[in-house]
Amino acid sequence: MLEDKTMVADALTGINGELMRFGEMIPQTDNKELKTTLKQFRAACEQSQEELYQIAREKSYYVPAAKATQEEVDHVKSLFTGKTM
């Protein structure tokens, strides 16, 4: 029998995979109607992911990593802006 923790983790893994697929599909279509539909599906997946994440946190199934320091945030930003510290 599966435990709640395992089921939540499996569901989150599945949703995260779907989000990746939507991220790949959306920019590859020129059809505006299809693009809009895919974005709506992605938004619904993001909502589901957030709800499951909150459940996992409330039940202590997931403990997030420590918050990044401002120095770490600045470093990552610099990687994407081309500015070095």
Biopython code that builds the backbone (N, CA, C, O; Angstrom):
import numpy as np
from Bio.PDB.StructureBuilder import StructureBuilder

atoms = [
    (1, "MET", "N", (0.836, -1.179, 0.000)),
    (1, "MET", "CA", (0.000, 0.000, 0.000)),
    (1, "MET", "C", (0.888, 1.252, 0.000)),
    (1, "MET", "O", (1.831, 1.362, 0.783)),
    (2, "LEU", "N", (0.569, 2.170, -0.878)),
    (2, "LEU", "CA", (1.349, 3.400, -0.967)),
    (2, "LEU", "C", (1.026, 4.328, 0.192)),
    (2, "LEU", "O", (-0.119, 4.423, 0.633)),
    (3, "GLU", "N", (2.042, 5.000, 0.670)),
    (3, "GLU", "CA", (1.854, 5.989, 1.718)),
    (3, "GLU", "C", (1.497, 7.329, 1.084)),
    (3, "GLU", "O", (1.808, 7.579, -0.081)),
    (4, "ASP", "N", (0.840, 8.190, 1.864)),
    (4, "ASP", "CA", (0.473, 9.521, 1.368)),
    (4, "ASP", "C", (1.697, 10.276, 0.862)),
    (4, "ASP", "O", (1.638, 10.940, -0.173)),
    (5, "LYS", "N", (2.791, 10.175, 1.584)),
    (5, "LYS", "CA", (4.004, 10.902, 1.209)),
    (5, "LYS", "C", (4.481, 10.469, -0.183)),
    (5, "LYS", "O", (4.873, 11.306, -0.997)),
    (6, "THR", "N", (4.444, 9.184, -0.445)),
    (6, "THR", "CA", (4.872, 8.647, -1.742)),
    (6, "THR", "C", (3.938, 9.108, -2.852)),
    (6, "THR", "O", (4.384, 9.474, -3.940)),
    (7, "MET", "N", (2.640, 9.087, -2.569)),
    (7, "MET", "CA", (1.672, 9.501, -3.585)),
    (7, "MET", "C", (1.820, 10.979, -3.925)),
    (7, "MET", "O", (1.738, 11.357, -5.093)),
    (8, "VAL", "N", (2.037, 11.817, -2.912)),
    (8, "VAL", "CA", (2.221, 13.251, -3.164)),
    (8, "VAL", "C", (3.499, 13.471, -3.970)),
    (8, "VAL", "O", (3.511, 14.255, -4.919)),
    (9, "ALA", "N", (4.569, 12.782, -3.594)),
    (9, "ALA", "CA", (5.835, 12.922, -4.317)),
    (9, "ALA", "C", (5.694, 12.475, -5.771)),
    (9, "ALA", "O", (6.210, 13.133, -6.674)),
    (10, "ASP", "N", (4.999, 11.358, -6.002)),
    (10, "ASP", "CA", (4.788, 10.869, -7.367)),
    (10, "ASP", "C", (3.950, 11.855, -8.179)),
    (10, "ASP", "O", (4.245, 12.114, -9.346)),
    (11, "ALA", "N", (2.904, 12.404, -7.556)),
    (11, "ALA", "CA", (2.052, 13.367, -8.256)),
    (11, "ALA", "C", (2.850, 14.616, -8.619)),
    (11, "ALA", "O", (2.720, 15.138, -9.726)),
    (12, "LEU", "N", (3.674, 15.095, -7.689)),
    (12, "LEU", "CA", (4.496, 16.279, -7.979)),
    (12, "LEU", "C", (5.483, 16.006, -9.102)),
    (12, "LEU", "O", (5.709, 16.864, -9.956)),
    (13, "THR", "N", (6.066, 14.825, -9.106)),
    (13, "THR", "CA", (7.000, 14.466, -10.175)),
    (13, "THR", "C", (6.288, 14.465, -11.525)),
    (13, "THR", "O", (6.822, 14.967, -12.514)),
    (14, "GLY", "N", (5.087, 13.904, -11.563)),
    (14, "GLY", "CA", (4.320, 13.887, -12.808)),
    (14, "GLY", "C", (3.958, 15.278, -13.283)),
    (14, "GLY", "O", (4.095, 15.594, -14.464)),
    (15, "ILE", "N", (3.496, 16.107, -12.366)),
    (15, "ILE", "CA", (3.118, 17.479, -12.731)),
    (15, "ILE", "C", (4.336, 18.258, -13.207)),
    (15, "ILE", "O", (4.252, 19.002, -14.184)),
    (16, "ASN", "N", (5.461, 18.096, -12.531)),
    (16, "ASN", "CA", (6.671, 18.801, -12.953)),
    (16, "ASN", "C", (7.094, 18.376, -14.359)),
    (16, "ASN", "O", (7.578, 19.195, -15.140)),
    (17, "GLY", "N", (6.908, 17.095, -14.676)),
    (17, "GLY", "CA", (7.207, 16.621, -16.025)),
    (17, "GLY", "C", (6.292, 17.255, -17.058)),
    (17, "GLY", "O", (6.737, 17.641, -18.139)),
    (18, "GLU", "N", (5.006, 17.363, -16.720)),
    (18, "GLU", "CA", (4.055, 18.004, -17.630)),
    (18, "GLU", "C", (4.417, 19.471, -17.842)),
    (18, "GLU", "O", (4.343, 19.974, -18.963)),
    (19, "LEU", "N", (4.804, 20.149, -16.781)),
    (19, "LEU", "CA", (5.194, 21.558, -16.914)),
    (19, "LEU", "C", (6.388, 21.705, -17.851)),
    (19, "LEU", "O", (6.455, 22.649, -18.639)),
    (20, "MET", "N", (7.324, 20.772, -17.763)),
    (20, "MET", "CA", (8.475, 20.818, -18.672)),
    (20, "MET", "C", (8.023, 20.628, -20.112)),
    (20, "MET", "O", (8.508, 21.309, -21.015)),
    (21, "ARG", "N", (7.092, 19.698, -20.326)),
    (21, "ARG", "CA", (6.612, 19.454, -21.689)),
    (21, "ARG", "C", (5.886, 20.674, -22.252)),
    (21, "ARG", "O", (6.085, 21.038, -23.411)),
    (22, "PHE", "N", (5.050, 21.300, -21.436)),
    (22, "PHE", "CA", (4.369, 22.509, -21.904)),
    (22, "PHE", "C", (5.391, 23.591, -22.240)),
    (22, "PHE", "O", (5.240, 24.309, -23.229)),
    (23, "GLY", "N", (6.430, 23.706, -21.416)),
    (23, "GLY", "CA", (7.475, 24.687, -21.680)),
    (23, "GLY", "C", (8.197, 24.431, -22.993)),
    (23, "GLY", "O", (8.684, 25.364, -23.632)),
    (24, "GLU", "N", (8.266, 23.184, -23.392)),
    (24, "GLU", "CA", (8.890, 22.829, -24.671)),
    (24, "GLU", "C", (7.931, 23.054, -25.844)),
    (24, "GLU", "O", (8.350, 23.499, -26.912)),
    (25, "MET", "N", (6.648, 22.745, -25.645)),
    (25, "MET", "CA", (5.674, 22.814, -26.739)),
    (25, "MET", "C", (5.250, 24.244, -27.086)),
    (25, "MET", "O", (5.134, 24.590, -28.262)),
    (26, "ILE", "N", (5.023, 25.056, -26.087)),
    (26, "ILE", "CA", (4.454, 26.390, -26.317)),
    (26, "ILE", "C", (5.263, 27.213, -27.315)),
    (26, "ILE", "O", (4.676, 27.761, -28.248)),
    (27, "PRO", "N", (6.569, 27.322, -27.165)),
    (27, "PRO", "CA", (7.301, 28.154, -28.122)),
    (27, "PRO", "C", (7.452, 27.527, -29.508)),
    (27, "PRO", "O", (7.905, 28.192, -30.439)),
    (28, "GLN", "N", (7.078, 26.253, -29.654)),
    (28, "GLN", "CA", (7.264, 25.569, -30.925)),
    (28, "GLN", "C", (6.060, 25.634, -31.849)),
    (28, "GLN", "O", (6.116, 25.118, -32.965)),
    (29, "THR", "N", (4.969, 26.258, -31.409)),
    (29, "THR", "CA", (3.800, 26.333, -32.278)),
    (29, "THR", "C", (3.565, 27.765, -32.743)),
    (29, "THR", "O", (3.738, 28.725, -31.992)),
    (30, "ASP", "N", (3.164, 27.875, -34.003)),
    (30, "ASP", "CA", (2.787, 29.181, -34.557)),
    (30, "ASP", "C", (1.287, 29.409, -34.467)),
    (30, "ASP", "O", (0.803, 30.515, -34.707)),
    (31, "ASN", "N", (0.550, 28.352, -34.117)),
    (31, "ASN", "CA", (-0.902, 28.423, -34.026)),
    (31, "ASN", "C", (-1.283, 29.137, -32.721)),
    (31, "ASN", "O", (-1.094, 28.596, -31.632)),
    (32, "LYS", "N", (-1.816, 30.345, -32.845)),
    (32, "LYS", "CA", (-2.125, 31.152, -31.656)),
    (32, "LYS", "C", (-3.156, 30.493, -30.757)),
    (32, "LYS", "O", (-3.048, 30.560, -29.533)),
    (33, "GLU", "N", (-4.162, 29.852, -31.362)),
    (33, "GLU", "CA", (-5.192, 29.193, -30.562)),
    (33, "GLU", "C", (-4.602, 28.031, -29.761)),
    (33, "GLU", "O", (-4.904, 27.866, -28.579)),
    (34, "LEU", "N", (-3.765, 27.234, -30.411)),
    (34, "LEU", "CA", (-3.108, 26.126, -29.726)),
    (34, "LEU", "C", (-2.187, 26.650, -28.636)),
    (34, "LEU", "O", (-2.150, 26.103, -27.534)),
    (35, "LYS", "N", (-1.449, 27.700, -28.937)),
    (35, "LYS", "CA", (-0.536, 28.289, -27.955)),
    (35, "LYS", "C", (-1.307, 28.750, -26.721)),
    (35, "LYS", "O", (-0.872, 28.523, -25.592)),
    (36, "THR", "N", (-2.450, 29.396, -26.938)),
    (36, "THR", "CA", (-3.282, 29.866, -25.826)),
    (36, "THR", "C", (-3.797, 28.697, -24.995)),
    (36, "THR", "O", (-3.798, 28.749, -23.765)),
    (37, "THR", "N", (-4.232, 27.648, -25.675)),
    (37, "THR", "CA", (-4.742, 26.461, -24.985)),
    (37, "THR", "C", (-3.647, 25.805, -24.151)),
    (37, "THR", "O", (-3.876, 25.427, -23.002)),
    (38, "LEU", "N", (-2.464, 25.672, -24.730)),
    (38, "LEU", "CA", (-1.346, 25.083, -23.991)),
    (38, "LEU", "C", (-0.979, 25.930, -22.781)),
    (38, "LEU", "O", (-0.649, 25.390, -21.726)),
    (39, "LYS", "N", (-1.034, 27.243, -22.921)),
    (39, "LYS", "CA", (-0.740, 28.129, -21.785)),
    (39, "LYS", "C", (-1.783, 27.958, -20.681)),
    (39, "LYS", "O", (-1.454, 28.015, -19.497)),
    (40, "GLN", "N", (-3.044, 27.747, -21.074)),
    (40, "GLN", "CA", (-4.096, 27.521, -20.082)),
    (40, "GLN", "C", (-3.859, 26.203, -19.345)),
    (40, "GLN", "O", (-4.008, 26.133, -18.125)),
    (41, "PHE", "N", (-3.491, 25.163, -20.087)),
    (41, "PHE", "CA", (-3.173, 23.883, -19.463)),
    (41, "PHE", "C", (-1.985, 24.024, -18.516)),
    (41, "PHE", "O", (-1.985, 23.476, -17.414)),
    (42, "ARG", "N", (-0.974, 24.766, -18.961)),
    (42, "ARG", "CA", (0.203, 24.973, -18.118)),
    (42, "ARG", "C", (-0.181, 25.696, -16.829)),
    (42, "ARG", "O", (0.287, 25.331, -15.751)),
    (43, "ALA", "N", (-1.025, 26.710, -16.934)),
    (43, "ALA", "CA", (-1.458, 27.452, -15.740)),
    (43, "ALA", "C", (-2.205, 26.532, -14.771)),
    (43, "ALA", "O", (-2.025, 26.629, -13.557)),
    (44, "ALA", "N", (-3.042, 25.642, -15.307)),
    (44, "ALA", "CA", (-3.765, 24.701, -14.446)),
    (44, "ALA", "C", (-2.788, 23.739, -13.769)),
    (44, "ALA", "O", (-2.953, 23.412, -12.593)),
    (45, "CYS", "N", (-1.776, 23.286, -14.503)),
    (45, "CYS", "CA", (-0.752, 22.416, -13.914)),
    (45, "CYS", "C", (0.020, 23.141, -12.824)),
    (45, "CYS", "O", (0.304, 22.572, -11.771)),
    (46, "GLU", "N", (0.358, 24.402, -13.080)),
    (46, "GLU", "CA", (1.086, 25.183, -12.080)),
    (46, "GLU", "C", (0.258, 25.332, -10.801)),
    (46, "GLU", "O", (0.798, 25.267, -9.697)),
    (47, "GLN", "N", (-1.056, 25.532, -10.958)),
    (47, "GLN", "CA", (-1.939, 25.647, -9.801)),
    (47, "GLN", "C", (-1.966, 24.334, -9.012)),
    (47, "GLN", "O", (-1.890, 24.340, -7.783)),
    (48, "SER", "N", (-2.074, 23.216, -9.726)),
    (48, "SER", "CA", (-2.068, 21.904, -9.073)),
    (48, "SER", "C", (-0.743, 21.661, -8.362)),
    (48, "SER", "O", (-0.709, 21.149, -7.243)),
    (49, "GLN", "N", (0.336, 22.031, -9.020)),
    (49, "GLN", "CA", (1.662, 21.851, -8.422)),
    (49, "GLN", "C", (1.768, 22.653, -7.136)),
    (49, "GLN", "O", (2.277, 22.151, -6.134)),
    (50, "GLU", "N", (1.301, 23.878, -7.151)),
    (50, "GLU", "CA", (1.359, 24.732, -5.959)),
    (50, "GLU", "C", (0.518, 24.147, -4.828)),
    (50, "GLU", "O", (0.950, 24.150, -3.676)),
    (51, "GLU", "N", (-0.667, 23.650, -5.139)),
    (51, "GLU", "CA", (-1.536, 23.054, -4.118)),
    (51, "GLU", "C", (-0.901, 21.816, -3.498)),
    (51, "GLU", "O", (-0.924, 21.648, -2.279)),
    (52, "LEU", "N", (-0.331, 20.944, -4.338)),
    (52, "LEU", "CA", (0.342, 19.756, -3.804)),
    (52, "LEU", "C", (1.575, 20.127, -2.990)),
    (52, "LEU", "O", (1.857, 19.509, -1.964)),
    (53, "TYR", "N", (2.303, 21.130, -3.446)),
    (53, "TYR", "CA", (3.475, 21.604, -2.715)),
    (53, "TYR", "C", (3.063, 22.070, -1.316)),
    (53, "TYR", "O", (3.732, 21.747, -0.334)),
    (54, "GLN", "N", (1.970, 22.825, -1.221)),
    (54, "GLN", "CA", (1.502, 23.317, 0.069)),
    (54, "GLN", "C", (1.102, 22.154, 0.984)),
    (54, "GLN", "O", (1.396, 22.174, 2.179)),
    (55, "ILE", "N", (0.432, 21.145, 0.422)),
    (55, "ILE", "CA", (0.074, 19.968, 1.209)),
    (55, "ILE", "C", (1.333, 19.278, 1.726)),
    (55, "ILE", "O", (1.416, 18.914, 2.899)),
    (56, "ALA", "N", (2.309, 19.104, 0.841)),
    (56, "ALA", "CA", (3.562, 18.453, 1.232)),
    (56, "ALA", "C", (4.267, 19.225, 2.341)),
    (56, "ALA", "O", (4.811, 18.621, 3.265)),
    (57, "ARG", "N", (4.263, 20.541, 2.258)),
    (57, "ARG", "CA", (4.894, 21.360, 3.317)),
    (57, "ARG", "C", (4.134, 21.245, 4.629)),
    (57, "ARG", "O", (4.738, 21.090, 5.690)),
    (58, "GLU", "N", (2.802, 21.320, 4.557)),
    (58, "GLU", "CA", (1.986, 21.247, 5.772)),
    (58, "GLU", "C", (2.170, 19.922, 6.505)),
    (58, "GLU", "O", (2.164, 19.883, 7.735)),
    (59, "LYS", "N", (2.332, 18.858, 5.762)),
    (59, "LYS", "CA", (2.469, 17.531, 6.359)),
    (59, "LYS", "C", (3.933, 17.147, 6.596)),
    (59, "LYS", "O", (4.232, 16.021, 6.994)),
    (60, "SER", "N", (4.832, 18.088, 6.348)),
    (60, "SER", "CA", (6.273, 17.874, 6.509)),
    (60, "SER", "C", (6.805, 16.758, 5.610)),
    (60, "SER", "O", (7.788, 16.096, 5.946)),
    (61, "TYR", "N", (6.149, 16.554, 4.466)),
    (61, "TYR", "CA", (6.662, 15.615, 3.478)),
    (61, "TYR", "C", (7.811, 16.250, 2.710)),
    (61, "TYR", "O", (8.660, 15.559, 2.147)),
    (62, "TYR", "N", (7.821, 17.553, 2.697)),
    (62, "TYR", "CA", (8.849, 18.298, 1.964)),
    (62, "TYR", "C", (9.333, 19.432, 2.851)),
    (62, "TYR", "O", (8.538, 20.213, 3.373)),
    (63, "VAL", "N", (10.628, 19.510, 3.010)),
    (63, "VAL", "CA", (11.234, 20.610, 3.754)),
    (63, "VAL", "C", (12.129, 21.348, 2.770)),
    (63, "VAL", "O", (13.115, 20.791, 2.288)),
    (64, "PRO", "N", (11.790, 22.604, 2.467)),
    (64, "PRO", "CA", (12.589, 23.334, 1.480)),
    (64, "PRO", "C", (14.006, 23.607, 1.974)),
    (64, "PRO", "O", (14.275, 23.629, 3.175)),
    (65, "ALA", "N", (14.877, 23.810, 1.038)),
    (65, "ALA", "CA", (16.258, 24.166, 1.363)),
    (65, "ALA", "C", (16.281, 25.541, 2.030)),
    (65, "ALA", "O", (15.320, 26.305, 1.944)),
    (66, "ALA", "N", (17.380, 25.835, 2.684)),
    (66, "ALA", "CA", (17.541, 27.145, 3.316)),
    (66, "ALA", "C", (17.474, 28.239, 2.250)),
    (66, "ALA", "O", (17.855, 28.030, 1.099)),
    (67, "LYS", "N", (16.990, 29.390, 2.652)),
    (67, "LYS", "CA", (16.897, 30.503, 1.705)),
    (67, "LYS", "C", (18.289, 30.944, 1.277)),
    (67, "LYS", "O", (19.236, 30.916, 2.062)),
    (68, "ALA", "N", (18.392, 31.348, 0.030)),
    (68, "ALA", "CA", (19.660, 31.819, -0.523)),
    (68, "ALA", "C", (20.015, 33.171, 0.092)),
    (68, "ALA", "O", (19.141, 33.984, 0.394)),
    (69, "THR", "N", (21.297, 33.388, 0.266)),
    (69, "THR", "CA", (21.752, 34.691, 0.751)),
    (69, "THR", "C", (21.674, 35.690, -0.402)),
    (69, "THR", "O", (21.577, 35.300, -1.565)),
    (70, "GLN", "N", (21.715, 36.967, -0.074)),
    (70, "GLN", "CA", (21.677, 37.988, -1.124)),
    (70, "GLN", "C", (22.886, 37.847, -2.041)),
    (70, "GLN", "O", (22.781, 38.088, -3.244)),
    (71, "GLU", "N", (24.023, 37.462, -1.489)),
    (71, "GLU", "CA", (25.227, 37.262, -2.305)),
    (71, "GLU", "C", (25.002, 36.144, -3.324)),
    (71, "GLU", "O", (25.398, 36.268, -4.482)),
    (72, "GLU", "N", (24.366, 35.053, -2.892)),
    (72, "GLU", "CA", (24.087, 33.950, -3.805)),
    (72, "GLU", "C", (23.100, 34.376, -4.896)),
    (72, "GLU", "O", (23.268, 34.018, -6.062)),
    (73, "VAL", "N", (22.090, 35.129, -4.521)),
    (73, "VAL", "CA", (21.112, 35.629, -5.488)),
    (73, "VAL", "C", (21.798, 36.531, -6.499)),
    (73, "VAL", "O", (21.574, 36.402, -7.703)),
    (74, "ASP", "N", (22.632, 37.442, -6.018)),
    (74, "ASP", "CA", (23.350, 38.354, -6.909)),
    (74, "ASP", "C", (24.254, 37.593, -7.870)),
    (74, "ASP", "O", (24.369, 37.952, -9.042)),
    (75, "HIS", "N", (24.898, 36.537, -7.365)),
    (75, "HIS", "CA", (25.786, 35.748, -8.216)),
    (75, "HIS", "C", (25.001, 35.086, -9.353)),
    (75, "HIS", "O", (25.422, 35.126, -10.509)),
    (76, "VAL", "N", (23.868, 34.483, -9.020)),
    (76, "VAL", "CA", (23.061, 33.821, -10.052)),
    (76, "VAL", "C", (22.541, 34.852, -11.056)),
    (76, "VAL", "O", (22.535, 34.595, -12.260)),
    (77, "LYS", "N", (22.109, 36.010, -10.570)),
    (77, "LYS", "CA", (21.660, 37.065, -11.482)),
    (77, "LYS", "C", (22.773, 37.455, -12.436)),
    (77, "LYS", "O", (22.537, 37.675, -13.624)),
    (78, "SER", "N", (23.990, 37.539, -11.912)),
    (78, "SER", "CA", (25.114, 37.930, -12.752)),
    (78, "SER", "C", (25.401, 36.915, -13.857)),
    (78, "SER", "O", (25.890, 37.272, -14.929)),
    (79, "LEU", "N", (25.093, 35.656, -13.586)),
    (79, "LEU", "CA", (25.293, 34.626, -14.598)),
    (79, "LEU", "C", (24.384, 34.830, -15.797)),
    (79, "LEU", "O", (24.733, 34.464, -16.920)),
    (80, "PHE", "N", (23.215, 35.418, -15.557)),
    (80, "PHE", "CA", (22.241, 35.606, -16.630)),
    (80, "PHE", "C", (22.303, 36.985, -17.265)),
    (80, "PHE", "O", (21.761, 37.196, -18.350)),
    (81, "THR", "N", (22.952, 37.911, -16.605)),
    (81, "THR", "CA", (23.065, 39.253, -17.170)),
    (81, "THR", "C", (24.438, 39.487, -17.781)),
    (81, "THR", "O", (24.669, 40.505, -18.433)),
    (82, "GLY", "N", (25.343, 38.548, -17.570)),
    (82, "GLY", "CA", (26.681, 38.689, -18.144)),
    (82, "GLY", "C", (27.602, 39.570, -17.309)),
    (82, "GLY", "O", (28.751, 39.800, -17.685)),
    (83, "LYS", "N", (27.106, 40.060, -16.188)),
    (83, "LYS", "CA", (27.921, 40.896, -15.306)),
    (83, "LYS", "C", (28.549, 40.007, -14.241)),
    (83, "LYS", "O", (27.849, 39.240, -13.580)),
    (84, "THR", "N", (29.841, 40.104, -14.074)),
    (84, "THR", "CA", (30.501, 39.321, -13.036)),
    (84, "THR", "C", (30.676, 40.177, -11.805)),
    (84, "THR", "O", (30.699, 41.405, -11.876)),
    (85, "MET", "N", (30.799, 39.515, -10.687)),
    (85, "MET", "CA", (30.903, 40.225, -9.407)),
    (85, "MET", "C", (32.329, 40.599, -9.107)),
    (85, "MET", "O", (32.604, 41.203, -8.070)),
]
sb = StructureBuilder()
sb.init_structure("model")
sb.init_model(0)
sb.init_chain("A")
sb.init_seg("    ")
for serial, (resi, resn, name, xyz) in enumerate(atoms, 1):
    if name == "N":
        sb.init_residue(resn, " ", resi, " ")
    sb.init_atom(name, np.array(xyz, "f"), 0.0, 1.0, " ", f" {name:<3s}", serial, name[0])
structure = sb.get_structure()
